[in-house]
């Protein structure tokens, strides 16, 4: 119980940008590799491009590692606390960081970009189509609707009904009227937690996994998970990821 209470302190650890290093760099959370690399795909499609948009840049952590960037590069972010973090990181690289409120209201002109990158961010199909140039590329990696569903089951919390049916198939069906699908893939890799504090940190950072999650509300279930990890050394859940590359028709 003393260790459990100590690990609960992770619930007050601040999460900024899109940086999980607090639990990843210490090995408290580990991931099975995906059968593709979104980063490698992004570098491939950015090569030779003169313009690019990174949707949902977070704190700009990922985009800043894709240098050299196209001469005209814009990054959007809807979560207000991330915007100054992204600007501090990306503005010196020549990237214009724009806060947005709605996916269907991107503040850019028609046919502005040769490449749109989107990692784990929502999007509006019509708006993506509008701002892409002809023969351009839309590359997205999405979190599927059954992502880490074991956490919900163990906590007795339902899956988020807004995302439960989100999958490669539904994404393709939404895109195929306006886009030609160039490549697609879907996977369910393992995610491993080595202590309950890492579980809590993850749930606080990803509030849509268990909406209105608090330690007090789920203390009994969290303690059962803690005992399981103490006995077995870790706890596995299954992620849900899919990748799509598409070109406007």
Secondary structure, DSSP 8 states (H G I E B T S, - for coil): -HHHHHHGGGGGS---TT--HHHHTTTSEEE---SS-HHHHHHHHHTT-SEEEEES-TTSTTGGGS-S--SEEEEEE-SHHHHHHHHHHHGGGTEEEEE-S-TT--SS-TT-EEEEEEES----HHHHHHHEEEEEEEEEEEE-TTTTHHHHHHHT----TTTTT--HHHHHHHHTTTEEEEEEEEE--EEEESSHHHHHHHHHH-TTTSTT--TTTTHHHHHHHHHHHHHHS-EEEE--EEEEEEEE-
